[in-house]
Amino acid sequence: MEGSSNGNHHHHTDGGATTQMNHFRPTKPGGGGGGRSRVSRIQTPPCTEFDKAYFQSYSHVGIHEEMIKDRVRTETYRSAILQHRSHIEGKVVVDVGCGTGILSIFCAQAGAKRVYAVDASAIALQASEVVKANNLSDKVIVLHGRVEDVQIDEEVDVIISEWMGYMLLYESMLGSVIVARDRWLKPGGLILPSNAVLYMAPVTHPDRYAESIDFWRNVYGIDMSPILPLAKQCAFEEPCVETISGESVLTWPHVVKHVDCYTITYQELQSVTASFKFQSMMRAPLHGFAFWFDVEFSGPANNEEASSLTEPPKTNPSGSHRRKRAHPDEALVLSTAPEDPPTHWQQTMVYFYDPIDVEQDQIIDGSVTLTQSKENARFMNIHLEYASGGRSFVKECVLR
Ligand SMILES: C[S@@+](CC[C@H](N)C(=O)[O-])C[C@H]1O[C@@H](n2cnc3c(N)ncnc32)[C@H](O)[C@@H]1O
């Protein structure tokens, strides 16, 4: 875990805004070609110094402890594995980024014939010991190396991976899942999770603003308001990973990106743009935008029809929006939404320097572009343009 913000650039047309980011789970670009070519035709992206630092960060036990203790995360994966037992029993699985080996072991417990547990971090050595301690060495084969570099001499029936980063794409390990899919997955094979959706929504958060900014107006009776501009910059220049309450969200969310793990290409992930138009459900100071995601665990064949995530919205006419599981036999969903139980991903907030007062029904529109940073493919550049009440703004920040 680290929290660094360094001078990034933001321009504002009127007023202005920017953000503050801290991050814990690093990022992975990935590579390989789009289509389902076979091994020899897929290019292996080089392992950069950034990648080495990334894998190094996963050698610490704390990061794994945090993920495993996130029961919403870990239990949803376990339930999804059990729900898809019939696709796993007697089958060959690859676990992309196995960490401590937990998901590989769940798959072995669900009856997998063989599980390739791949991790480039030194945590793979621990995974290997854990597999031994649980007498699963005949089933779980731990490969210490990058998914892009290891050799697996058979096709696999199932790919499992926990690849999601902050704002879904930040830790873009998804590129490595794409490499694994295009190299090893049998036609009709299963990918867990199968789909993901990134959402955004406008948020009011007066307490957060008061504690970081208004605080300086009166400090033990001293007027410290000259510090306000610096306080705003330090608090809100970069995106913030924090838990917000569902009550802070001013409207239904908009979909920024749908990811279908069966078909997504690496190219598609390099830059994502979405436009939005929100109508505030109440009068409130607008402090920024929140981003969060869901992932869904559906089967291969019925992926299209079973995916409620990719359905058009039922609840709201304006085209974005959330779904809920209508039936218990529908695909399991791991949600990181503000109104759902908290996870270690929390939400990612992009705050403005100054709030915008919006009336009920007031429109907030604009667009957001997320691009892999050129500086480090594991960082994500966020470019936001938004307008409300006749004023428009631009904010750029980096999730690093
Ligand atoms: C978010 S952790 C998940 C660990 C474990 N699957 C779990 O659920 O607890 C992601 C893991 O993937 C590994 N990883 C990321 N990209 C990889 C790649 N290209 N090749 C091999 N391992 C990778 C990291 O080292 C890290 O241990």
The ligand as an ORCA input file, in Angstrom:
! r2SCAN-3c Opt
* xyz 0 1
  C      -5.218     -9.494     -6.826
  S      -4.026    -10.742     -6.521
  C      -5.048    -12.158     -6.365
  C      -4.387    -13.298     -5.640
  C      -5.257    -14.529     -5.434
  N      -5.759    -15.052     -6.705
  C      -6.421    -14.245     -4.507
  O      -7.545    -14.192     -5.011
  O      -6.224    -14.050     -3.315
  C      -3.305    -10.847     -8.101
  C      -2.079    -11.708     -8.216
  O      -1.780    -11.843     -9.596
  C      -0.390    -11.836     -9.786
  N      -0.176    -11.428    -11.175
  C      -0.587    -10.275    -11.765
  N      -0.261    -10.273    -13.056
  C       0.371    -11.436    -13.304
  C       0.966    -11.999    -14.462
  N       0.951    -11.352    -15.625
  N       1.555    -13.204    -14.357
  C       1.565    -13.857    -13.172
  N       1.040    -13.372    -12.039
  C       0.429    -12.180    -12.107
  C       0.126    -10.885     -8.724
  O       1.476    -11.148     -8.435
  C      -0.819    -11.178     -7.562
  O      -0.283    -12.134     -6.692
*
